[in-house]
Amino acid sequence: MLKPEVSIIIPVYNAENTLDACIRSVLQVDYSNYELILVDDGSKDHSWEICCKWSNQEPRIKIFRQENGGPSSARNRGISESSGKWIMFVDSDDTVRPSYVSDLLNVVETDSSFVMTISGEQVYRNGQKAEEIRFPDLQCCVKDYKTLWKDIRLYKFGHPFGKLYRKDIIEKAHLQFDMTVCLGEDCIFMMQYIMACSTIINAKIAFVSQMNYDYYIHAGSVSTRRSTVNQEKANYSVYRKTVFQLKDVFDIDNETFNCLFKSIAYYADRVMNTIADLPTRKERIDQLDIVDRFEYKQYKEAPTVAMVLLKYLFVSHHWFLYDILRSKIK
Protein backbone atom coordinates (compact mmCIF):
# COMPACT_ATOMS: atom_id res chain seq x y z
CA MET A 1 0.00 0.00 0.00
CA LEU A 2 1.34 3.45 -0.95
CA LYS A 3 2.11 5.91 1.81
CA PRO A 4 -1.01 8.05 2.09
CA GLU A 5 -0.84 11.65 1.02
CA VAL A 6 -3.60 12.66 3.45
CA SER A 7 -4.53 11.50 6.94
CA ILE A 8 -8.17 12.11 7.88
CA ILE A 9 -8.70 12.02 11.65
CA ILE A 10 -12.04 11.42 13.36
CA PRO A 11 -12.26 11.61 17.18
CA VAL A 12 -15.04 9.29 18.33
CA TYR A 13 -16.99 9.45 21.57
CA ASN A 14 -20.43 7.88 22.07
CA ALA A 15 -21.22 8.40 18.40
CA GLU A 16 -23.06 5.18 17.58
CA ASN A 17 -26.02 7.06 16.06
CA THR A 18 -23.99 9.11 13.58
CA LEU A 19 -20.69 7.29 13.07
CA ASP A 20 -21.78 4.98 10.25
CA ALA A 21 -23.00 7.90 8.13
CA CYS A 22 -19.86 9.87 8.89
CA ILE A 23 -17.46 7.07 7.90
CA ARG A 24 -19.49 6.16 4.84
CA SER A 25 -19.35 9.74 3.58
CA VAL A 26 -15.54 9.81 3.95
CA LEU A 27 -15.18 6.54 2.06
CA GLN A 28 -17.19 8.02 -0.81
CA VAL A 29 -14.86 10.96 -1.47
CA ASP A 30 -13.42 11.19 -4.98
CA TYR A 31 -9.79 11.00 -3.81
CA SER A 32 -8.29 7.65 -2.84
CA ASN A 33 -4.75 8.11 -1.47
CA TYR A 34 -5.68 8.73 2.14
CA GLU A 35 -5.86 6.93 5.45
CA LEU A 36 -8.80 7.29 7.81
CA ILE A 37 -7.85 7.31 11.48
CA LEU A 38 -10.59 6.62 14.02
CA VAL A 39 -9.71 7.33 17.64
CA ASP A 40 -12.28 6.01 20.10
CA ASP A 41 -12.00 8.21 23.16
CA GLY A 42 -13.40 5.82 25.77
CA SER A 43 -16.89 5.50 24.31
CA LYS A 44 -19.48 3.79 26.50
CA ASP A 45 -21.82 2.87 23.65
CA HIS A 46 -21.21 0.71 20.56
CA SER A 47 -18.87 3.16 18.81
CA TRP A 48 -15.83 0.91 19.17
CA GLU A 49 -17.67 -2.02 17.60
CA ILE A 50 -18.60 0.23 14.67
CA CYS A 51 -14.95 1.27 14.29
CA CYS A 52 -13.89 -2.39 14.26
CA LYS A 53 -16.54 -3.28 11.68
CA TRP A 54 -15.38 -0.62 9.25
CA SER A 55 -11.71 -1.40 9.86
CA ASN A 56 -12.32 -5.02 8.86
CA GLN A 57 -13.96 -3.88 5.64
CA GLU A 58 -11.56 -1.14 4.55
CA PRO A 59 -7.72 -1.40 4.71
CA ARG A 60 -7.31 2.39 4.68
CA ILE A 61 -8.95 2.64 8.09
CA LYS A 62 -6.75 2.60 11.21
CA ILE A 63 -8.45 2.36 14.60
CA PHE A 64 -7.21 3.24 18.08
CA ARG A 65 -8.82 3.13 21.48
CA GLN A 66 -7.92 5.11 24.58
CA GLU A 67 -9.31 6.19 27.93
CA ASN A 68 -11.56 9.22 27.75
CA GLY A 69 -9.52 12.41 27.49
CA GLY A 70 -11.72 14.62 25.36
CA PRO A 71 -11.67 15.53 21.66
CA SER A 72 -8.32 17.34 21.93
CA SER A 73 -6.68 14.22 23.32
CA ALA A 74 -8.23 12.10 20.55
CA ARG A 75 -7.11 14.50 17.81
CA ASN A 76 -3.59 14.60 19.25
CA ARG A 77 -3.51 10.81 19.24
CA GLY A 78 -4.68 10.82 15.63
CA ILE A 79 -1.91 13.21 14.62
CA SER A 80 0.73 11.07 16.36
CA GLU A 81 -0.51 7.93 14.61
CA SER A 82 -0.82 9.54 11.16
CA SER A 83 1.55 8.96 8.27
CA GLY A 84 0.20 11.36 5.65
CA LYS A 85 1.85 14.56 4.47
CA TRP A 86 -1.37 16.45 5.10
CA ILE A 87 -3.78 16.32 8.05
CA MET A 88 -7.54 16.80 7.89
CA PHE A 89 -10.23 16.47 10.54
CA VAL A 90 -13.85 15.36 10.53
CA ASP A 91 -16.21 15.24 13.52
CA SER A 92 -18.06 11.98 14.11
CA ASP A 93 -21.54 13.55 13.96
CA ASP A 94 -20.90 15.33 10.64
CA THR A 95 -20.63 14.21 7.02
CA VAL A 96 -18.50 15.27 4.06
CA ARG A 97 -19.24 15.60 0.36
CA PRO A 98 -17.36 13.77 -2.43
CA SER A 99 -14.86 16.53 -3.24
CA TYR A 100 -14.07 17.38 0.40
CA VAL A 101 -10.47 16.19 0.07
CA SER A 102 -9.74 16.88 -3.59
CA ASP A 103 -10.88 20.52 -3.58
CA LEU A 104 -8.49 21.29 -0.74
CA LEU A 105 -5.63 19.16 -2.00
CA ASN A 106 -5.74 20.33 -5.62
CA VAL A 107 -4.68 23.81 -4.55
CA VAL A 108 -1.57 22.80 -2.60
CA GLU A 109 -0.43 20.45 -5.36
CA THR A 110 -0.05 23.41 -7.73
CA ASP A 111 2.36 25.37 -5.52
CA SER A 112 4.62 24.14 -2.72
CA SER A 113 4.40 27.49 -0.92
CA PHE A 114 0.85 26.71 0.25
CA VAL A 115 0.84 25.61 3.87
CA MET A 116 -2.91 25.53 4.45
CA THR A 117 -6.19 25.35 2.54
CA ILE A 118 -9.58 26.33 3.96
CA SER A 119 -13.14 25.71 2.75
CA GLY A 120 -16.60 26.44 4.10
CA GLU A 121 -19.52 24.35 5.26
CA GLN A 122 -23.27 23.95 5.36
CA VAL A 123 -24.44 24.40 8.95
CA TYR A 124 -27.39 22.45 10.34
CA ARG A 125 -29.02 23.37 13.64
CA ASN A 126 -31.08 20.63 15.27
CA GLY A 127 -31.31 18.86 11.92
CA GLN A 128 -32.46 21.87 9.92
CA LYS A 129 -30.42 23.77 7.33
CA ALA A 130 -29.15 27.02 8.78
CA GLU A 131 -26.42 29.27 7.45
CA GLU A 132 -23.97 28.58 4.68
CA ILE A 133 -20.34 29.51 5.26
CA ARG A 134 -18.54 30.21 2.00
CA PHE A 135 -15.17 31.77 1.37
CA PRO A 136 -14.08 33.50 -1.82
CA ASP A 137 -11.53 31.77 -4.02
CA LEU A 138 -8.58 33.60 -2.55
CA GLN A 139 -4.85 33.17 -1.96
CA CYS A 140 -2.92 35.26 0.52
CA CYS A 141 0.39 35.28 2.35
CA VAL A 142 0.39 34.00 5.92
CA LYS A 143 1.74 37.40 6.96
CA ASP A 144 -1.19 39.24 5.35
CA TYR A 145 -2.89 39.65 8.72
CA LYS A 146 -5.40 42.25 7.48
CA THR A 147 -6.93 39.79 5.03
CA LEU A 148 -6.99 36.92 7.52
CA TRP A 149 -8.15 38.64 10.67
CA LYS A 150 -9.88 41.86 9.57
CA ASP A 151 -11.45 41.05 6.18
CA ILE A 152 -12.19 37.33 6.48
CA ARG A 153 -12.23 37.32 10.31
CA LEU A 154 -10.79 33.84 10.39
CA TYR A 155 -11.14 33.67 14.18
CA LYS A 156 -14.85 33.04 13.60
CA PHE A 157 -14.06 29.88 11.65
CA GLY A 158 -11.49 28.14 13.81
CA HIS A 159 -13.13 24.70 13.86
CA PRO A 160 -10.76 21.90 12.83
CA PHE A 161 -12.70 20.62 9.82
CA GLY A 162 -12.62 22.17 6.37
CA LYS A 163 -8.88 22.71 6.65
CA LEU A 164 -5.75 21.07 5.30
CA TYR A 165 -2.75 21.20 7.65
CA ARG A 166 0.82 20.18 6.80
CA LYS A 167 2.03 17.54 9.23
CA ASP A 168 5.72 18.45 9.14
CA ILE A 169 4.88 21.99 10.32
CA ILE A 170 2.78 20.58 13.17
CA GLU A 171 5.62 18.29 14.22
CA LYS A 172 8.38 20.88 13.92
CA ALA A 173 6.45 23.37 16.07
CA HIS A 174 5.34 20.61 18.51
CA LEU A 175 1.74 21.73 18.08
CA GLN A 176 -1.08 19.99 19.90
CA PHE A 177 -4.70 20.69 20.69
CA ASP A 178 -4.73 22.19 24.18
CA MET A 179 -6.32 19.70 26.58
CA THR A 180 -6.64 22.28 29.38
CA VAL A 181 -9.49 24.03 27.58
CA CYS A 182 -12.87 22.65 26.57
CA LEU A 183 -13.92 25.35 24.09
CA GLY A 184 -11.94 27.15 21.40
CA GLU A 185 -9.09 24.65 21.42
CA ASP A 186 -9.53 24.19 17.66
CA CYS A 187 -9.27 27.94 16.98
CA ILE A 188 -6.25 28.17 19.28
CA PHE A 189 -4.61 25.31 17.35
CA MET A 190 -5.29 27.08 14.04
CA MET A 191 -3.81 30.35 15.32
CA GLN A 192 -0.74 28.55 16.64
CA TYR A 193 -0.31 26.76 13.32
CA ILE A 194 -0.48 30.03 11.39
CA MET A 195 2.09 31.54 13.76
CA ALA A 196 4.34 28.53 13.14
CA CYS A 197 4.03 29.14 9.40
CA SER A 198 5.24 32.74 9.80
CA THR A 199 8.87 31.56 9.69
CA ILE A 200 8.44 29.90 6.29
CA ILE A 201 9.44 32.11 3.37
CA ASN A 202 6.51 32.99 1.08
CA ALA A 203 4.12 30.74 2.99
CA LYS A 204 0.57 31.10 1.67
CA ILE A 205 -2.96 30.14 2.65
CA ALA A 206 -5.63 29.34 0.08
CA PHE A 207 -9.38 29.68 0.51
CA VAL A 208 -11.70 27.76 -1.80
CA SER A 209 -15.32 28.62 -2.49
CA GLN A 210 -16.56 25.03 -2.50
CA MET A 211 -18.68 24.03 0.48
CA ASN A 212 -18.09 20.30 1.07
CA TYR A 213 -18.73 19.79 4.76
CA ASP A 214 -22.06 19.30 6.54
CA TYR A 215 -21.70 20.56 10.10
CA TYR A 216 -24.40 19.56 12.59
CA ILE A 217 -24.95 21.62 15.74
CA HIS A 218 -27.15 19.96 18.34
CA ALA A 219 -28.71 21.24 21.54
CA GLY A 220 -26.31 20.47 24.37
CA SER A 221 -23.20 20.54 22.19
CA VAL A 222 -19.99 21.93 23.69
CA SER A 223 -20.48 25.31 22.03
CA THR A 224 -23.99 25.73 23.44
CA ARG A 225 -23.49 24.56 27.03
CA ARG A 226 -21.51 26.13 29.85
CA SER A 227 -18.85 24.39 31.90
CA THR A 228 -17.54 25.12 35.40
CA VAL A 229 -16.15 28.54 36.29
CA ASN A 230 -12.59 27.16 36.29
CA GLN A 231 -13.07 25.55 32.87
CA GLU A 232 -14.55 28.71 31.38
CA LYS A 233 -11.76 30.73 32.98
CA ALA A 234 -9.20 28.46 31.29
CA ASN A 235 -10.93 28.89 27.93
CA TYR A 236 -10.87 32.68 28.32
CA SER A 237 -7.30 32.84 29.59
CA VAL A 238 -5.68 30.59 26.97
CA TYR A 239 -7.61 32.10 24.06
CA ARG A 240 -6.75 35.64 25.22
CA LYS A 241 -3.07 34.72 25.56
CA THR A 242 -3.02 33.23 22.05
CA VAL A 243 -4.56 36.35 20.52
CA PHE A 244 -1.87 38.51 22.10
CA GLN A 245 0.81 36.13 20.81
CA LEU A 246 -0.68 36.45 17.34
CA LYS A 247 -0.50 40.24 17.62
CA ASP A 248 3.16 40.11 18.59
CA VAL A 249 4.23 37.58 15.93
CA PHE A 250 2.68 39.54 13.05
CA ASP A 251 2.97 43.05 14.56
CA ILE A 252 -0.76 43.53 13.95
CA ASP A 253 -1.95 47.13 13.71
CA ASN A 254 -4.54 48.50 16.12
CA GLU A 255 -7.45 48.56 13.68
CA THR A 256 -7.02 44.90 12.77
CA PHE A 257 -6.38 43.94 16.39
CA ASN A 258 -9.62 45.62 17.44
CA CYS A 259 -11.49 43.25 15.12
CA LEU A 260 -9.55 40.26 16.37
CA PHE A 261 -9.84 41.16 20.03
CA LYS A 262 -13.63 41.45 19.98
CA SER A 263 -13.77 37.66 19.84
CA ILE A 264 -12.38 37.56 23.38
CA ALA A 265 -15.59 39.20 24.65
CA TYR A 266 -17.41 35.96 23.74
CA TYR A 267 -15.21 33.96 26.11
CA ALA A 268 -15.47 36.67 28.77
CA ASP A 269 -19.27 36.51 28.58
CA ARG A 270 -19.21 32.73 29.03
CA VAL A 271 -17.14 33.19 32.19
CA MET A 272 -19.55 35.81 33.52
CA ASN A 273 -22.63 33.75 32.65
CA THR A 274 -21.19 30.78 34.53
CA ILE A 275 -20.34 32.98 37.52
CA ALA A 276 -23.97 34.18 37.54
CA ASP A 277 -25.06 30.58 38.21
CA LEU A 278 -23.06 30.31 41.45
CA PRO A 279 -25.33 29.89 44.49
CA THR A 280 -24.31 32.85 46.69
CA ARG A 281 -23.73 36.54 46.00
CA LYS A 282 -20.36 36.44 47.77
CA GLU A 283 -19.15 33.62 45.52
CA ARG A 284 -20.30 35.50 42.44
CA ILE A 285 -18.70 38.82 43.40
CA ASP A 286 -15.45 37.14 44.48
CA GLN A 287 -15.08 35.62 41.00
CA LEU A 288 -15.90 38.66 38.86
CA ASP A 289 -12.36 40.01 38.75
CA ILE A 290 -11.40 37.04 36.56
CA VAL A 291 -12.39 39.16 33.53
CA ASP A 292 -10.25 42.17 32.62
CA ARG A 293 -12.80 44.99 33.00
CA PHE A 294 -10.82 47.55 30.99
CA GLU A 295 -10.67 45.25 27.98
CA TYR A 296 -14.34 44.40 28.49
CA LYS A 297 -15.20 48.10 28.40
CA GLN A 298 -13.41 48.55 25.10
CA TYR A 299 -14.56 45.46 23.21
CA LYS A 300 -17.89 44.31 24.65
CA GLU A 301 -20.89 45.38 22.55
CA ALA A 302 -24.05 46.19 24.53
CA PRO A 303 -27.12 46.19 22.22
CA THR A 304 -29.79 46.92 24.87
CA VAL A 305 -30.22 49.51 27.63
CA ALA A 306 -30.03 46.77 30.28
CA MET A 307 -26.78 45.47 28.79
CA VAL A 308 -25.34 49.00 28.68
CA LEU A 309 -26.13 49.42 32.36
CA LEU A 310 -24.74 46.00 33.24
CA LYS A 311 -21.55 46.77 31.37
CA TYR A 312 -21.21 50.13 33.15
CA LEU A 313 -21.71 48.58 36.59
CA PHE A 314 -19.21 45.85 35.87
CA VAL A 315 -16.54 48.10 34.39
CA SER A 316 -17.01 50.67 37.19
CA HIS A 317 -16.49 47.98 39.81
CA HIS A 318 -20.03 48.39 41.22
CA TRP A 319 -20.20 44.64 41.46
CA PHE A 320 -22.87 44.48 44.17
CA LEU A 321 -25.30 46.48 42.02
CA TYR A 322 -24.15 44.54 38.97
CA ASP A 323 -25.04 41.28 40.68
CA ILE A 324 -28.48 42.52 41.70
CA LEU A 325 -29.32 43.68 38.16
CA ARG A 326 -27.81 40.54 36.64
CA SER A 327 -30.09 38.37 38.76
CA LYS A 328 -33.14 40.37 37.60
CA ILE A 329 -32.54 39.83 33.89
CA LYS A 330 -31.27 36.22 33.87
N, C-alpha and C positions, 0 to 999 in steps of 0.2 A: 504494500500500500504506500502511495506517495505521501511525503510529509505534507500535511494540510497547510494551505495558505492562510486559512481563517479558522480561528477557534471561537465557537459560539457557546457562551456560558449561560446556563439557566440555574439559578438558585431555587431549590424546591423545599417548600415547607407546607405540609397539610394541604396539598393542591390536588387531591384525587379527583375533584369535580371538573377541573380545567386542564389538567396536565396532558391528557391524551390529545386534546385539540391543539394545544400549544406545540407539542412535539410533532404532531402530524403536519402542522403548517410549516415548521422549519424543514422537515424532510421533503416538502414540495417546492422548495425554492429552486430557481432555475440556474443555480451554480452548484457544482458538485464537490469541489476540492476543499472541503471543510470537515472539521470534527465537531461533534455536539457533546458538550460536557454537562452532565447533570449532577448537581451536588445536592444530595438530600441532607437537609440541615436538621436531623433529628425528628422527622415527621412522625406523628402518632396515628396517622390514618394509613391508607393503602398506597401512598405515594411511592414508597420504595419498591413495592411489587410492580407498580406501573413502570418505574425506571428499569427494573430488571427485564420486564417483558420486552420493552423496546430495544434494550441492549442486545438481547438474544436475536432480535430480528434484523438489526442494522449494525454492521461493523464500524460505522463511523461514530457510533455513540459510545462514550466512556462514562461510567457511572462511579460515584463516590458517595460514601455515607459518613456522617460525622455527628457528634453530639451537637445539640442546638446551640448556636452562637449568634444567630441573626443573619440577615441577608448579606451584610458586609463580610462576615466571616466566610459565608458560602461563596461569595464572589472572589474573595482573596484565595480561597482554596482552588477555585476554578482556574484562576490566573496561574497559580503555581503548578497546576497539573497540565496546562495547555502546551501545545507544541507548534501552534500556528504563528505566522509572522504578524498577523493582525488579530485583535481581540474585539469581539462583539458581545453584547448582552441582550437577553430576552427575559422577561418576567414570566413566571409559570402560569399566570392567569390571563396572559395576553396572547395574541396571535400575530403572525407576520404574513406578508403577501409575497408572491413568487419572486419579485425582483428586489427583495429586502437586502440581500447580500450584494448582488451584482451591481445595483445602482450606486452603492457606496464604493465598491471595489474598483469599478471601471475608472473612476476619477483618479485614484492614486496610482493606477497602473500606467497612466499617461505621463506622470511626472514624479520623480523620486523625491521632490521637495515637499510633497504633501505629507503631513504628519497626522492628519485627522480629516474625516469626512462626516458630515452631519445631515440628517434628513428629518422630516416632520412626521406627524402621526395623526390618525383619526382618534379622537377621544370619545369614549363612551362613559356615561354616568348612569349607574344603576341599570345598565343594559340598553340604554337609549343613546342614539347618536347625539353628541354635543358639539363642541367646537372642533374645527380642523386647524391643525398647526402646520403651516407651509412656510418654507424658506425660499427666497429667490435663488436661482442658479447664480452662485457667487463664489469667487475665490479671493482670499485676502491673506496678507501676511499675519503671522501669529502676533507680531508686534503692533499691528494696526488696532490698537485698543479702542479707538473711537467707533470703528465698525462693529467690533465684537460686543462691547459693553454699553455703548450709547445708542447706536442705530438698531442693531439686532436685539440687544438686551439679552445676551446669551444666558445670564444668570437665571432667567425665567425658565430655561429649558435644560436644566442640569441633569435630568434623569439619565440613567446609564444606557438605555436603549436608543436606537436610531443614531448610533455613533460607531465609528471605526477608529480604534486606538492601535498604535504600533507597540508591540510587546517589548521590543528592545529598549524603547524609551521608558516604559513602565519599570522595567528591571533596572536600568541604569540609575534611575532616580529613586529606586526603592519605594515606589508608590504602592499604597494599599488603601482600600476603603477603611475609613476610620471607624473602629468598632466601639468607640466611646460615645458616639452620637447615634441617635435613632431616627433622625430626620435631617435631610440635607447632605448626608454623607456622599451621595452620588454627585451633587453639584460641587462639593468640596473636592472630590476626586478629579472632576473635570477641570476645575480651576488649577489644581496642583499639576495636572498633566500639561496644561497650556503653559504654566510657568516653567516646567521642565523643558518644554520645546523652545523656550526663548533663547537658549544657548546654541541652537542649531541654526546655522547660516541659511537664510532664505526660506526658513520653514513656513509652510502655508497651510491654511485650513480651507476646505471646500464645503460649501453648502449646496445641496441638490434639492430641486423643487418637488421631486417625487415623494409621495406620502405612502409608505409601505408598512406601517406598523399600526396595529389596532390596540389601543391602550385603554384598559377597562378600570375605571375608578368605582369602587364599591363603598357603600356606607360602612364605617368602621375601619377603613383602610388607615395605614400609618399617617397619611397626610391629613386625614380628617379627624383623627382622635388625638387627645392630649395625653402626655405621659406625666411622670412625677415632676415636681419642681426641679429636682437635681438633674433629671434627664433633659428637661427643656432648657435649663441653664447651660448644660454642656452643649446642646445644639447651638444656642445663641453665641456662646463664647468661642467655640471652634470656628463657626461660620464667620463671625466678626473678625477673628484673627486672620483667617484666610483672605478675606477681602482686603485687609490692610497690607498683607504680604503681596497681593496682586498689584496694589497701588505702587508699592515700592519697587517691585521687579520691573514694571513697565513705565514707571514715572508718570502715572496717569494724571491728567490735568483735572482741575477742580470741577469743571462742568461735567465731564464724563464720570468722575468719581461720585458726584451728587446723584447721578442716575443709578450707579452701581450700589451706592450705600443705602438707598431707599429700601433695598431688599432686606436689609438687616432689621428694619422696623417690623417685618412679618415675624421674625423669630423673637423679637422683643415682646410683641403682642401675645405670642403663645406662652411666654414665660409669665406675663402679667395675668393672662386668663387662668393659668394653672394656679397661680398664687391666690386668685380670687376664690378658688374652691377650697382653700384651707379653712379649717373649722373655726378658728378664733381670730378676732381682729388683731391681737398682738402678733400672732404668727404671720398674718398677712403683711402687716406694717413692717415687721422685722425683715421680711424678705424683699421688699420693694426696691431696696438700693442695689439689687442685682443688676438692674438695667441702668445704663448710663443716661441720666435724665437730660444732659445737654445735647447729646446726639439725638435723643428722642424728640426733643423740642425742634431740632432742625429738620429731621427727616420724616417724622410721623405726620401723615395726612389725617385731618379730622373733618369728615364730611358733614357732620351734624352739630347742632348747638351743644347737645349733651357731650359729644366727643371733644369739642373744643374746650368745654369747661373741665372735663376730666383730664385732658392733656395739660391744661393750665395748672390744675391742682397738683398733678403729679410732678411737673417740671419745677413748680414753685416750692416743692417739699411740704405742701399741706396734705400730708398723707392720711391724717385722720379724716379730714373732710373728703379726700379722694375715696377713701374706703367706704364711707357712708354713701356717697353718690353712686359708687360702683355697685354696691349691693342693691341699690334701688333700680338699676337699669339692666341687671343681669338677665 
